[in-house]
Amino acid sequence: MVSVRLQPLHICHVVSSLSDAMQNDQVFSNIRHFPQPYFEHTLIVLKKSKILSAQTLPHHASCLELDLKGSLPRRLRECHKALVALKPHVCQTYGDKTFPIQWVARRQNVPVKLHMYQNSVGKIKGLNAWFRQWMHRTLSYSSDFVIAQSDTDKAWLNQVAHIPKDKLKLIRCGVDSRKYCPSLKVIDTNVTNHFVGTVPVPTHRFVIGVDVSGQRKSELDAFFDEYFAACMRSPTFKQQTLLLVSGNSPHLNRLRRGFEVKNVAEEQIRFCGHLKDKYVFHTHIDVFVCLHPEQHDTSVLEAMSMGLPIASHRTDSEYADVDHPLYWSTDSETNMLQDQLLELFSDNNKRLKIGRAARRYIQDFHCQPTYHSRFGMLYDLAHSPLKAEGSTSSPRPNPRPTQPHPKNFQ
């Protein structure tokens, strides 16, 4: 548990921009896990973003946009000025592009310096992959700890980027399974629609939910191709399903025009836009689609916690595992997304079984108390007599025993 302190612990969360929706969910989730009065949070955004006005920050967090321009030395000087003014106890960076800020934080003698490693969407090849490895290997000395969110991420940081094991911490995303729990659905023949925001969701439809925030054009096209392929294979599936799309994307207008060309009815696809809290969204869907199962997206974990089966866009059959809540096998040999959607639509027992397995997975390996405890121990180093500066020594051991982890969530 986090120790009680008289002075609030000031944490600076540093991101390159707010264009990455998955990263935003992660940062905001971390802030909400450690509220006032014991913590103060400042979000530092290195690039000015039009998205900021549309984002809803947690109520106890402030934000500073630096709008860095010019040469690298000039940008580092601006970061230096910001850290001098804020005087944080913890500097926590997210993503590859913010890693150099840890060098500035080290020069400023910030007590605790943490870096959250984020596995990039898609595979990085060639010179970019080599540069990424070199950057992590070279700059990791400035951070006290580099935090991985999966066993595979931790293995890459150690074996490929050559970061010492005593600097690596494995902390999986935490989800409040008491809040995000399966909802009790009341059957009322007089109620024909529920509302997600201002969008009506028919109660008699099989609802498939998908979040398009931060997704690339090719990924969205691939998903909708799979969905329409499922509709072509099963007229009943087409008539009785509703695709509910959440999130904002620059590709939405193009997709809408494409649906008009295909004469897709409004009863088949509806858009509910950006949602601050996806609890209501998850309450009124039957299946959640994950376009990037290798990413630790908060919305996917919340959907799993609510007992929703996950259909994921994957092609490698080697990942299919009947015992895994994300990589479950279908009756088809290919395990394509269209096969998963059709099987979840037609097999109620399998849908319930996979949903229960997903919730158990979250309770066992992504529980909030464990997440809070492990991060809390790192934050406590800011007020510890033996600070982490210039040292790779580990904090006091976690009194909560951990279970051996099954097949990785990716």
DRENKE-838372 format. One line per 10 residues: their letters; for each residue x, y, z of N, C-alpha, C, O. Coordinates in steps of 0.05 Angstrom, whole numbers. Atoms other than C-alpha are relative to their C-alpha. Layout:
BEGIN
a> X,Y,Z,X,Y,Z,X,Y,Z,X,Y,Z | ...
end
This chain:
BEGIN
mvsvrlqplh> 17,-24,0,0,0,0,17,25,0,40,24,9 | -14,-25,1,21,72,-10,0,12,28,-21,14,41 | -2,-11,-26,46,104,53,-14,27,2,-15,42,-18 | 14,-25,-4,8,163,82,22,22,5,39,18,22 | -20,-21,-2,48,228,75,-14,27,4,-37,30,-4 | 11,-26,-4,37,299,96,1,17,-25,-18,32,-31 | -3,-16,24,63,330,32,-10,-16,-24,-1,-39,-27 | 9,15,24,27,310,-33,24,-7,-18,42,9,-21 | -21,8,19,71,272,-82,-7,11,-27,-29,5,-38 | 5,-12,26,77,311,-146,11,-17,-22,36,-22,-23
ichvvsslsd> -8,17,22,79,267,-208,-4,15,-27,-26,24,-32 | 2,-12,27,94,295,-278,-2,-23,-20,17,-40,-22 | 3,20,21,67,251,-333,6,13,-27,-7,33,-35 | -10,-13,24,103,267,-398,-7,-17,-25,0,-40,-26 | 7,13,25,74,249,-466,8,17,-24,10,42,-21 | -8,-16,23,95,270,-536,-23,16,-11,-20,39,-17 | 24,-13,9,24,286,-558,-24,-15,10,-21,-35,24 | 25,13,-8,-49,268,-546,-13,-13,-23,-38,-18,-22 | 12,13,24,-59,236,-614,-4,-30,3,-19,-42,-13 | 1,28,-5,-51,166,-587,-22,-6,20,-18,-2,44
amqndqvfsn> 23,5,-18,-119,146,-558,6,-21,21,-2,-19,44 | -7,22,-19,-92,82,-526,18,10,22,14,4,45 | -18,-12,-20,-37,120,-492,-14,19,19,-9,19,43 | 15,-18,-17,-85,173,-467,-16,-15,21,-16,-7,44 | 15,16,-19,-129,120,-435,18,-10,22,11,-11,46 | -19,10,-20,-68,91,-400,9,22,19,9,18,43 | -9,-22,-17,-43,158,-375,-22,9,19,-18,13,43 | 23,-9,-16,-112,180,-350,-7,-21,21,-15,-14,44 | 6,21,-19,-122,113,-317,21,0,23,13,-3,46 | -21,-2,-21,-55,120,-280,-6,23,19,-2,21,43
irhfpqpyfe> 6,-24,-17,-76,189,-255,-23,-6,18,-22,2,42 | 23,5,-17,-143,165,-230,5,-20,22,-8,-20,42 | -6,20,-20,-112,108,-192,13,13,25,12,1,47 | -14,-13,-23,-74,158,-147,-10,28,3,2,47,-6 | 14,-26,-2,-121,215,-129,11,17,22,28,9,38 | -5,-17,-22,-116,274,-83,-12,-11,26,-30,-28,24 | -19,-21,-5,-100,292,-28,29,-9,2,47,8,6 | -27,10,-3,-38,248,-28,17,3,-25,41,-1,-24 | -14,-2,26,-20,259,-101,-9,25,-15,-33,32,-15 | 6,-21,19,-16,317,-149,12,-8,-27,34,-19,-28
htlivlkksk> -9,9,27,-11,305,-224,1,24,-19,-17,41,-20 | -3,-20,22,14,349,-281,6,-16,-25,25,-31,-27 | -4,12,26,7,325,-352,16,19,-18,6,41,-24 | -17,-17,18,64,353,-396,-2,-11,-28,5,-34,-33 | 2,7,28,49,351,-471,21,15,-16,21,39,-16 | -22,-13,13,110,364,-513,-8,14,-26,5,34,-33 | 9,-12,25,72,381,-577,-28,12,4,-45,-2,15 | 27,-12,-2,13,429,-580,-19,-16,-18,-13,-23,-40 | 19,18,14,-48,390,-600,-28,12,1,-37,23,21 | 28,-8,1,-118,409,-623,-18,-18,15,-40,-11,22
ilsaqtlphh> 16,20,-14,-142,346,-589,-4,7,29,-23,-2,42 | 0,-5,-29,-129,375,-520,-27,11,9,-37,4,30 | 25,-13,-9,-192,417,-518,-23,-20,1,-42,-16,16 | 21,20,0,-234,355,-533,4,-21,22,-14,-37,28 | -6,20,-21,-200,313,-479,-11,9,27,-11,33,33 | 10,-6,-27,-229,309,-410,21,-11,20,23,-35,24 | -20,9,-19,-173,307,-359,-13,-7,26,-34,3,33 | 10,5,-27,-183,277,-290,-1,26,15,16,43,11 | 5,-26,-13,-209,332,-244,23,9,17,25,33,22 | -22,-9,-17,-147,332,-200,27,2,-15,48,1,-2
ascleldlkg> -25,-1,16,-96,338,-258,1,27,-14,-20,37,-24 | -4,-24,17,-67,400,-291,16,-7,-24,27,-29,-26 | -13,7,25,-37,404,-360,17,24,-9,10,47,-6 | -19,-20,10,23,441,-390,8,-9,-28,19,-30,-32 | -8,5,27,33,445,-465,25,16,-6,26,41,-3 | -25,-13,5,105,461,-484,3,9,-29,16,29,-34 | -2,-7,28,97,463,-560,29,3,-9,37,24,-19 | -29,0,5,170,445,-570,6,3,-30,-7,-11,-46 | -9,-4,28,203,469,-635,30,5,0,42,10,21 | -28,-6,3,272,478,-662,18,-25,4,9,-47,2
slprrlrech> -20,22,-2,335,437,-649,-4,-15,26,-19,-6,44 | 2,17,-24,342,382,-597,10,15,25,-3,13,46 | -8,-14,-24,384,425,-549,-20,21,10,-24,25,34 | 20,-20,-7,332,480,-551,-25,-13,14,-35,-3,33 | 23,14,-12,276,430,-536,6,-11,27,-11,-10,45 | -8,10,-26,315,400,-479,1,23,20,-5,19,44 | -1,-23,-18,325,470,-450,-29,7,10,-33,14,33 | 28,-6,-8,249,481,-451,-10,-20,20,-24,-13,39 | 8,21,-20,238,415,-415,14,5,27,2,1,48 | -14,-6,-24,291,435,-365,-14,23,16,-17,21,40
kalvalkphv> 14,-22,-14,254,501,-350,-26,-10,12,-33,-2,34 | 26,10,-11,188,463,-341,5,-16,25,-11,-13,44 | -5,16,-24,218,414,-291,10,17,23,4,11,46 | -9,-18,-21,252,470,-253,-24,14,12,-25,17,37 | 23,-14,-11,186,507,-246,-19,-19,15,-30,-11,36 | 20,19,-12,144,445,-228,11,-14,24,-4,-21,43 | -12,14,-23,194,412,-181,-14,-27,7,-24,-30,29 | 15,25,-6,163,342,-187,16,-19,17,41,-18,18 | -13,21,-14,178,284,-142,5,-24,-18,24,-39,-14 | -1,23,19,167,234,-199,-3,11,-28,-21,27,-34
cqtygdktfp> 3,-6,28,179,243,-273,-6,-27,-15,11,-45,-15 | 9,25,12,141,189,-311,-6,5,-30,-25,20,-36 | 3,-4,29,148,186,-387,-14,-24,-13,-13,-46,-2 | 14,21,14,107,147,-437,8,1,-29,9,23,-41 | -6,1,28,127,124,-506,29,6,-6,43,18,11 | -29,-3,7,194,125,-543,9,28,-2,32,35,6 | -9,-27,6,195,198,-561,5,17,24,19,38,23 | -4,-16,-25,193,223,-489,24,-10,16,31,2,36 | -22,12,-16,251,179,-466,23,20,6,33,20,28 | -22,-18,-6,304,235,-473,-6,19,24,13,30,36
iqwvarrqnv> 7,-18,-22,266,276,-420,11,-12,26,17,4,45 | -11,12,-24,292,226,-368,29,10,5,37,13,28 | -27,-11,-3,362,253,-381,-1,27,14,15,34,31 | 4,-26,-12,337,323,-364,-8,-3,29,2,12,47 | 9,4,-28,302,297,-301,23,-10,17,25,-2,41 | -23,9,-15,366,263,-279,18,23,6,29,25,29 | -17,-24,-5,405,328,-287,-13,18,21,2,32,35 | 15,-17,-20,351,362,-245,-2,-14,27,-14,-2,46 | 1,15,-25,358,309,-190,-29,-5,8,-36,-4,32 | 27,9,-6,285,289,-195,2,-26,15,15,-45,5
pvklhmyqns> -5,24,-16,279,236,-140,-6,-27,-14,10,-45,-11 | 7,25,13,244,182,-181,-6,5,-29,-22,23,-36 | 3,-2,29,247,173,-256,-9,-26,-11,6,-46,-10 | 12,24,10,201,122,-288,-6,3,-30,-14,25,-39 | 7,0,28,191,104,-361,-19,-23,-6,-12,-46,0 | 19,20,7,129,67,-385,5,-9,-29,0,6,-48 | -5,10,27,148,24,-444,-26,-7,-14,-43,-20,-2 | 24,5,15,94,21,-497,7,-13,-27,22,-2,-43 | -6,15,24,97,-31,-551,-15,13,-24,-39,17,-23 | 12,-15,23,85,4,-618,-18,-18,-16,-14,-42,-18
vgkikglnaw> 18,14,17,27,-16,-662,14,-7,-26,24,11,-40 | -14,8,25,55,-56,-720,29,-5,6,40,4,26 | -28,8,-3,125,-83,-728,18,21,-12,14,30,-34 | -19,-19,9,183,-35,-734,24,-15,-12,35,-33,1 | -21,15,13,236,-59,-783,22,18,-9,20,43,-8 | -23,-14,11,303,-40,-811,14,19,19,18,13,42 | -15,-19,-15,340,22,-788,-16,11,24,-5,17,45 | 16,-10,-22,281,46,-745,1,-19,24,1,-10,47 | -2,20,-22,283,-19,-705,27,2,14,28,0,39 | -27,-2,-12,358,-12,-694,2,25,17,12,24,39
frqwmhrtls> -1,-25,-15,351,61,-673,-16,-2,26,-8,9,47 | 17,3,-24,295,43,-624,15,-16,21,13,-10,45 | -15,16,-19,338,-11,-592,23,17,12,28,16,36 | -23,-16,-9,398,37,-588,-10,21,20,4,26,40 | 10,-21,-17,356,92,-557,-7,-11,28,0,1,48 | 7,11,-26,329,47,-502,25,-9,15,27,-5,40 | -24,10,-13,397,17,-488,17,24,10,28,22,32 | -16,-23,-7,431,86,-486,-12,17,22,1,26,40 | 14,-19,-19,379,127,-448,-10,-13,25,-19,1,43 | 11,14,-24,357,74,-398,15,7,25,4,5,47
yssdfviaqs> -16,-6,-24,413,95,-351,-12,24,15,-8,26,39 | 11,-23,-12,376,160,-338,-25,-6,17,-32,9,35 | 24,8,-15,314,124,-312,7,-19,23,25,-35,21 | -4,18,-22,310,90,-246,-12,-27,-6,0,-48,0 | 13,25,8,262,38,-273,-14,4,-26,-25,25,-32 | 16,2,24,232,19,-340,-21,-20,4,-16,-43,12 | 23,17,-7,163,-10,-333,-11,-13,-25,-19,0,-44 | 13,15,21,138,-65,-379,-27,-10,9,-32,-14,32 | 27,8,-7,66,-86,-383,-7,-29,-7,-29,-38,-3 | 4,28,6,75,-158,-407,27,-14,2,48,-1,2
dtdkawlnqv> -24,16,0,125,-214,-403,16,3,-26,41,4,-25 | -14,-3,26,141,-206,-477,14,27,-2,37,29,-11 | -12,-27,0,154,-131,-469,25,0,18,46,11,10 | -23,1,-19,200,-145,-410,23,-16,-13,46,-8,-9 | -21,16,13,238,-198,-450,13,16,-22,38,14,-25 | -13,-16,21,248,-150,-508,18,21,12,40,25,2 | -16,-21,-12,274,-95,-463,26,-12,11,47,1,10 | -24,12,-12,323,-143,-430,18,-13,-21,42,-9,-21 | -16,16,19,345,-187,-488,8,15,-25,30,11,-36 | -6,-15,25,342,-139,-547,11,28,6,32,36,-5
ahipkdklkl> -10,-26,-7,350,-70,-515,22,-1,21,35,19,27 | -22,5,-20,398,-99,-462,-2,18,24,18,29,34 | 5,-15,-25,367,-62,-403,3,-20,22,-10,-41,21 | -4,20,-22,390,-96,-338,-26,-8,13,-45,8,15 | 24,11,-12,338,-139,-304,-8,16,25,-32,19,31 | 7,-14,-25,343,-100,-239,-12,28,-5,-21,41,14 | 13,-25,7,319,-38,-276,-28,-4,-12,-43,16,-15 | 26,6,13,258,-72,-306,-20,-8,21,-14,-23,40 | 23,7,-18,191,-77,-270,-23,-8,-18,-30,6,-37 | 24,10,14,132,-117,-295,-25,8,16,-30,-2,38
ircgvdsrky> 25,-9,-13,67,-80,-277,-21,0,-22,-22,17,-39 | 22,1,19,6,-100,-316,-22,20,7,-25,28,31 | 21,-20,-4,-51,-50,-325,-20,-10,20,-28,-34,20 | 20,7,-20,-100,-50,-267,-28,9,-8,-31,31,-19 | 28,-6,6,-175,-52,-275,-16,-5,26,-13,-25,40 | 18,3,-23,-227,-41,-221,-22,-19,-7,-42,-11,-19 | 20,21,8,-265,-106,-229,-26,3,16,-46,-9,8 | 25,-5,-14,-316,-83,-177,-18,20,-15,-42,17,-15 | 15,-19,16,-336,-24,-220,-8,-12,-27,-31,-11,-35 | 5,12,27,-329,-59,-287,-6,-30,4,11,-47,1
cpslkvidtn> 10,27,-5,-370,-121,-272,-24,-5,-18,-37,14,-27 | 23,6,18,-424,-157,-313,-25,13,11,-31,10,35 | 25,-14,-9,-488,-116,-310,-23,-20,-1,-24,-38,-17 | 25,16,-1,-555,-147,-292,-19,12,-20,-29,35,-16 | 18,-10,21,-598,-140,-354,-29,-7,7,-36,-30,9 | 29,4,-6,-672,-130,-339,-15,-1,-27,-13,17,-43 | 16,3,24,-718,-155,-393,-27,13,3,-43,4,20 | 25,-15,-1,-775,-107,-404,-10,3,-28,2,17,-45 | 10,-1,28,-818,-115,-466,-8,28,-8,-11,34,-32 | 8,-28,7,-838,-41,-461,24,17,-7,21,38,-19
vtnhfvgtvp> -24,-15,7,-765,-19,-469,11,-11,-26,19,-35,-27 | -10,9,27,-743,-23,-542,28,10,-6,41,0,-24 | -27,-12,5,-680,20,-539,13,7,26,0,17,45 | -17,-12,-20,-624,35,-492,17,23,-14,18,23,-38 | -15,-22,12,-581,97,-502,29,-1,9,35,-3,33 | -29,-4,-5,-505,103,-507,6,28,-10,8,33,-34 | -1,-29,7,-496,178,-505,-28,7,-11,-47,5,4 | 25,-7,13,-550,201,-553,-8,-20,-21,-28,-15,-36 | 5,20,20,-549,139,-596,-18,-22,11,-11,-35,30 | 17,22,-9,-607,90,-589,11,-27,-9,20,-31,-31
vpthrfvigv> -10,27,5,-587,17,-584,-23,-19,4,-32,-23,26 | 23,18,-2,-644,-33,-599,6,-23,19,28,-35,18 | -4,21,-19,-653,-84,-544,-1,-28,-13,9,-47,-2 | 3,26,13,-670,-140,-593,23,-7,-19,23,-29,-31 | -23,6,18,-605,-135,-633,24,-12,15,28,-7,39 | -26,10,-10,-540,-172,-623,20,22,-6,26,27,-30 | -16,-24,3,-493,-113,-612,30,-7,1,40,-19,20 | -29,3,1,-419,-115,-633,13,27,3,7,46,-12 | -13,-25,-5,-377,-59,-604,29,1,-9,43,-19,-7 | -28,-4,9,-312,-31,-632,8,29,5,-8,47,1
dvsgqrksel> -11,-26,-5,-269,28,-614,20,7,-22,39,-8,-26 | -17,-7,23,-237,63,-674,21,21,6,36,29,-11 | -19,-21,-7,-196,114,-636,29,-10,-4,36,-31,5 | -29,7,4,-123,114,-658,5,-22,-20,28,-30,-23 | -4,21,19,-134,61,-711,8,11,-27,-1,32,-35 | -9,-8,27,-100,65,-778,-21,-7,-21,-38,-24,-17 | 19,4,22,-138,67,-844,-1,-29,-8,-22,-41,-12 | -1,28,9,-114,-2,-865,-13,-19,21,-26,-39,13 | 12,17,-21,-136,-32,-798,-30,1,0,-44,-19,3 | 29,-3,0,-205,-3,-801,-12,-13,-25,-33,-26,-24
daffdeyfaa> 10,12,25,-214,-25,-874,0,-30,3,-19,-44,-6 | -1,29,-3,-192,-95,-855,-22,-10,18,-34,-31,13 | 22,8,-18,-242,-98,-798,-27,0,-13,-42,-19,-11 | 27,-2,13,-302,-74,-838,-2,-20,-23,-24,-30,-28 | 1,21,20,-283,-122,-894,-8,-27,13,-24,-42,1 | 7,25,-14,-287,-179,-844,-29,0,9,-43,-20,8 | 28,-2,-9,-353,-154,-816,-19,-4,-22,-39,-19,-20 | 18,3,23,-386,-149,-884,3,-28,-12,-17,-38,-24 | -3,28,9,-357,-217,-903,-18,-18,17,-30,-37,6 | 17,16,-18,-393,-246,-842,-30,5,-8,-46,-14,-7
cmrsptfkqq> 27,-5,8,-457,-211,-865,-7,-14,-26,-30,-23,-30 | 5,14,26,-450,-242,-935,-4,-30,5,-19,-43,-8 | 2,29,-5,-441,-311,-905,-26,-8,15,-35,-30,12 | 23,6,-16,-501,-306,-859,-21,22,-1,-16,43,11 | 21,-21,1,-564,-266,-877,-13,5,28,-20,27,34 | 11,-4,-27,-590,-278,-806,18,18,17,9,35,31 | -19,-17,-13,-526,-247,-778,-3,29,-8,-3,47,9 | 3,-27,10,-536,-187,-822,-26,13,11,-26,37,17 | 26,-11,-9,-609,-178,-801,-2,6,30,-16,24,38 | 4,-1,-28,-601,-187,-727,23,12,16,22,13,40
tlllvsgnsp> -22,-12,-14,-535,-153,-711,1,31,-4,-10,41,-24 | -5,-29,2,-517,-80,-698,29,5,7,39,-4,27 | -27,-7,-5,-447,-53,-703,1,28,12,-7,48,0 | 0,-25,-15,-437,2,-651,29,9,2,46,-4,14 | -27,-11,3,-375,45,-665,4,23,20,-11,42,19 | -7,-22,-18,-344,88,-610,27,12,-7,42,0,-22 | -25,-13,5,-287,137,-612,0,18,-24,-18,17,-41 | -3,-18,22,-263,190,-660,23,-8,-18,43,-19,-8 | -21,7,19,-222,179,-722,-1,19,-24,-23,25,-33 | 0,-16,25,-201,222,-782,-11,-15,-24,-16,-3,-45
hlnrlrrgfe> 10,17,23,-225,164,-826,-30,-4,1,-40,-18,-17 | 28,6,-2,-297,164,-803,-17,11,-23,-35,-3,-33 | 16,-11,23,-324,210,-858,4,-17,-25,-16,-22,-39 | -5,17,23,-291,167,-911,-16,-27,3,-27,-37,-16 | 15,24,-4,-322,105,-879,-30,3,-4,-43,-14,-15 | 29,-5,3,-391,136,-876,-7,2,-30,-28,-9,-38 | 5,-2,28,-387,153,-950,1,-28,-13,-15,-34,-31 | -2,27,10,-366,81,-964,-25,-16,6,-34,-32,-10 | 24,14,-8,-426,55,-925,-24,8,-17,-41,-8,-24 | 22,-10,17,-473,99,-966,2,-13,-28,-19,-19,-40
vknvaeeqir> -3,12,26,-444,71,-1030,-9,-29,1,-21,-39,-19 | 8,28,-3,-456,0,-1004,-29,-3,9,-39,-25,13 | 28,1,-9,-527,19,-982,-3,-14,27,-22,-29,31 | 1,11,-27,-513,0,-910,-21,16,15,-19,40,18 | 21,-13,-14,-575,16,-869,9,10,27,28,-1,39 | -7,-11,-26,-572,58,-806,-5,-20,22,8,-19,43 | 6,20,-20,-602,-1,-768,23,-20,3,23,-36,22 | -22,19,-1,-537,-39,-781,25,11,12,39,-4,26 | -24,-13,-11,-483,11,-761,-7,27,11,-21,43,-2 | 4,-26,-13,-486,68,-712,25,10,14,41,-6,23
fcghlkdkyv> -24,-13,-11,-433,117,-687,-8,16,25,-26,32,25 | 7,-14,-25,-433,142,-615,22,20,8,20,32,29 | -20,-20,-5,-369,184,-618,18,-6,24,18,-28,35 | -18,3,-22,-319,195,-562,-16,-2,26,-34,14,31 | 13,4,-25,-341,169,-494,20,3,23,41,-10,23 | -18,-4,-23,-309,193,-429,2,-26,16,24,-33,25 | 1,25,-16,-330,130,-392,-14,-21,-17,-37,-17,-25 | 11,21,18,-341,66,-432,-17,-20,14,-25,-41,3 | 15,20,-15,-380,31,-377,-28,-4,-13,-36,-27,-17 | 26,3,13,-448,45,-410,2,-13,-27,-14,-30,-34
fhthidvfvc> -5,12,26,-420,27,-478,3,-31,3,-9,-46,-12 | -5,29,-5,-396,-41,-451,-26,-14,10,-30,-38,6 | 25,11,-12,-463,-51,-415,-19,-9,-22,-33,-29,-18 | 20,5,21,-503,-51,-480,11,-14,-25,-2,-12,-46 | -10,16,22,-459,-93,-525,3,-29,8,4,-35,32 | -2,28,-5,-453,-168,-531,28,-11,-6,36,-31,6 | -27,8,7,-383,-174,-562,16,25,-4,6,45,-15 | -18,-22,5,-323,-127,-562,21,-9,-19,33,-30,-16 | -20,7,20,-276,-126,-621,26,15,7,26,39,10 | -26,-10,-6,-202,-116,-607,17,-2,-26,23,-24,-35
lhpeqhdtsv> -15,0,25,-163,-95,-669,29,-5,4,44,-12,-14 | -28,4,-6,-96,-100,-634,3,-16,26,7,-4,47 | -2,16,-24,-93,-158,-585,27,1,14,30,-6,37 | -26,-2,-13,-19,-146,-574,3,25,16,22,28,31 | -1,-25,-15,-34,-77,-545,-17,-3,26,-37,-17,26 | 14,1,-26,-55,-69,-472,-19,24,3,-14,41,20 | 19,-22,0,-113,-23,-486,-18,-1,24,-29,-23,30 | 17,-1,-24,-151,-1,-424,-29,-9,-7,-41,-23,9 | 27,6,6,-218,-7,-460,-4,-30,-4,-25,-41,2 | 2,29,3,-204,-80,-478,0,-14,27,-16,-32,32
leamsmglpi> 0,12,-26,-187,-97,-406,-26,5,15,-36,-12,29 | 26,-6,-13,-250,-62,-381,-22,-17,-11,-39,-27,3 | 21,17,13,-292,-101,-431,3,-29,10,-17,-42,16 | -4,27,-10,-260,-166,-408,-9,-2,29,-21,-22,37 | 8,0,-28,-273,-147,-335,-31,-1,2,-41,-12,22 | 29,0,-1,-347,-138,-352,-11,-26,-12,-35,-28,-17 | 9,26,10,-350,-210,-378,-7,-1,-29,-23,-18,-37 | 6,0,29,-352,-193,-452,20,-17,-15,44,-16,-9 | -19,15,17,-322,-242,-502,13,20,-19,1,39,-28 | -16,-17,17,-268,-211,-545,5,-14,-27,15,-36,-28
ashrtdseya> -7,9,27,-263,-220,-620,23,17,-9,22,41,-10 | -25,-15,7,-193,-201,-643,8,-5,-29,4,-27,-39 | -9,1,27,-164,-187,-711,28,-12,0,48,1,5 | -26,15,0,-109,-240,-716,1,-18,-24,-20,-26,-35 | -4,18,22,-80,-283,-770,17,-24,7,15,-45,-7 | -18,22,-7,-29,-328,-735,-16,-21,16,-24,-16,39 | 15,21,-14,-64,-393,-717,15,-11,24,2,-24,41 | -15,10,-23,-8,-410,-668,-8,13,26,-4,2,47 | 9,-13,-24,-38,-360,-619,-27,-10,10,-34,-5,33 | 26,10,-8,-105,-395,-617,2,-20,22,18,-38,21
dvdhplywst> -2,17,-23,-116,-427,-550,-28,0,13,-38,21,21 | 27,2,-10,-183,-453,-524,-2,9,29,-23,16,39 | 0,-7,-29,-162,-437,-452,6,30,4,5,39,27 | -7,-28,-3,-143,-364,-466,-24,17,-7,-37,12,-27 | 24,-16,6,-197,-311,-462,1,18,-24,-19,28,-34 | -3,-17,23,-168,-271,-519,5,-16,-26,-5,-10,-47 | -7,16,24,-139,-324,-566,-14,-27,1,-1,-48,-1 | 16,25,0,-195,-375,-564,-3,-10,-29,-1,6,-48 | 2,12,26,-204,-423,-621,-29,-2,-10,-47,-5,6 | 26,3,13,-263,-426,-669,-1,-28,-12,19,-43,-13
dsetnmlqdq> 3,25,14,-290,-486,-706,15,0,-27,20,-21,-38 | -14,-3,25,-255,-459,-767,30,-2,5,40,4,27 | -29,3,-2,-181,-473,-780,14,27,0,36,29,10 | -14,-25,4,-165,-401,-797,-3,20,24,15,36,28 | 5,-18,-22,-195,-366,-735,-1,30,-9,7,47,6 | 3,-28,10,-209,-304,-778,-21,14,17,-38,2,30 | 18,-16,-16,-248,-247,-747,-29,-6,-8,-46,-7,10 | 28,6,8,-310,-263,-788,-9,-27,11,-33,-30,18 | 7,26,-13,-308,-335,-761,-7,4,29,-26,-8,40 | 5,-5,-28,-304,-309,-690,-28,14,4,-43,6,22
llelfsdnnk> 25,-14,-2,-363,-261,-700,-24,-18,-4,-43,-18,11 | 22,18,6,-407,-314,-731,-4,-21,22,-27,-28,29 | 2,21,-21,-391,-365,-677,-11,12,26,-27,-1,40 | 11,-12,-24,-404,-317,-620,-29,8,-3,-44,7,16 | 28,-6,5,-469,-297,-652,-18,-24,2,-41,-22,12 | 17,24,2,-494,-368,-661,2,-18,25,-16,-34,29 | -4,18,-22,-467,-402,-598,0,15,26,20,27,35 | 3,-15,-25,-493,-372,-533,17,-12,22,30,3,37 | -15,13,-22,-459,-423,-488,30,7,-2,43,13,18 | -28,-6,3,-390,-410,-518,5,30,6,26,37,17
rlkigraarr> -3,-28,-6,-401,-335,-514,1,5,30,18,21,39 | 0,-4,-29,-417,-339,-440,26,-12,12,37,-1,31 | -24,13,-11,-358,-387,-427,24,18,-4,40,22,14 | -23,-18,6,-308,-340,-461,-1,25,16,19,35,26 | 3,-24,-16,-337,-280,-425,8,-5,29,21,12,41 | -7,7,-28,-330,-314,-356,30,-3,2,42,6,22 | -29,4,-1,-258,-334,-373,14,27,-2,35,31,11 | -13,-26,2,-242,-262,-393,-1,15,27,19,27,35 | 2,-14,-26,-268,-235,-326,19,-13,21,32,1,36 | -18,13,-18,-229,-287,-287,29,8,-5,45,11,13
yiqdfhcqpt> -27,-8,7,-166,-268,-325,7,27,11,28,32,22 | -4,-27,-11,-174,-195,-305,3,-1,30,20,12,41 | -1,2,-30,-187,-213,-232,27,-12,9,37,-5,30 | -24,14,-8,-125,-257,-230,26,16,-6,45,16,9 | -25,-12,10,-74,-216,-269,0,30,-5,21,41,-11 | 2,-29,4,-99,-144,-276,-16,13,22,-30,33,17 | 16,-11,-22,-129,-131,-208,11,27,9,35,31,9 | -7,-28,-8,-128,-59,-184,18,1,25,38,16,25 | -17,-2,-24,-98,-72,-114,29,-6,-6,47,7,5 | -28,7,7,-36,-106,-143,13,22,-16,36,29,-10
yhsrfgmlyd> -10,-22,16,-27,-51,-194,7,24,18,28,36,16 | -4,-23,-17,-35,3,-141,23,-4,19,38,14,24 | -22,5,-19,13,-31,-93,27,2,-13,46,13,-2 | -26,1,13,69,-41,-143,8,28,-10,32,35,-7 | -7,-27,7,66,30,-170,5,16,25,23,33,26 | -3,-15,-25,58,56,-99,27,-3,12,38,16,23 | -27,5,-12,123,24,-77,21,16,-15,41,25,-3 | -19,-16,15,160,59,-134,-3,29,7,17,44,10 | 4,-28,-7,128,126,-117,10,6,28,20,28,33 | -9,-5,-27,146,117,-44,30,5,2,40,16,22
lahsplkaeg> -29,-5,0,220,119,-63,6,30,0,28,38,8 | -5,-29,0,212,195,-72,3,11,28,17,31,32 | -2,-8,-28,205,201,4,16,-19,17,16,-18,42 | -16,20,-15,251,144,22,28,11,6,39,26,-11 | -27,-9,-5,318,158,56,20,-11,-21,40,3,-27 | -17,11,21,350,112,4,-14,4,-26,-29,-13,-35 | 14,-7,25,328,145,-60,12,-16,-23,34,-27,-22 | -8,16,23,332,112,-127,20,13,-19,27,1,-39 | -17,-14,18,377,164,-158,26,-14,-5,40,-21,14 | -26,12,7,435,134,-196,3,-28,9,24,-39,8
stssprpnpr> -1,27,-10,417,67,-168,-20,-17,-14,-42,-8,-22 | 19,19,11,384,5,-196,-10,-19,22,-21,-40,15 | 10,17,-21,367,-23,-128,-30,-1,0,-43,19,-6 | 29,4,1,297,-51,-122,-12,10,26,1,11,47 | 14,-8,-24,245,-24,-73,-6,-24,17,-1,-47,10 | 6,22,-19,221,-64,-14,-18,-21,-15,-34,-14,-32 | 14,21,15,192,-131,-37,-30,2,4,-40,12,24 | 29,-2,0,119,-136,-54,-11,-22,19,-6,-45,14 | 9,20,-18,84,-171,5,-23,-17,-12,-29,-38,-1 | 21,15,12,28,-194,-41,11,-20,-20,23,-12,-40
ptqphpknfq> -11,20,18,48,-260,-74,-14,1,-27,-37,8,-29 | 11,0,27,38,-265,-149,-2,-28,-10,12,-46,-1 | 4,26,12,13,-323,-189,16,-2,-25,22,18,-38 | -13,3,26,51,-353,-247,-18,7,-23,-42,1,-23 | 16,-11,21,28,-321,-310,-4,-20,-23,16,-32,-31 | 4,18,23,-4,-363,-366,9,12,-26,26,30,-26 | -7,-11,27,1,-349,-439,-5,30,0,-25,39,8 | 0,-29,-2,16,-276,-448,-24,13,-14,-35,2,-33 | 22,-15,12,-39,-225,-463,11,17,-22,16,41,-18 | -7,-15,24,-16,-204,-532,-3,-15,-24,2,-6,-46
end
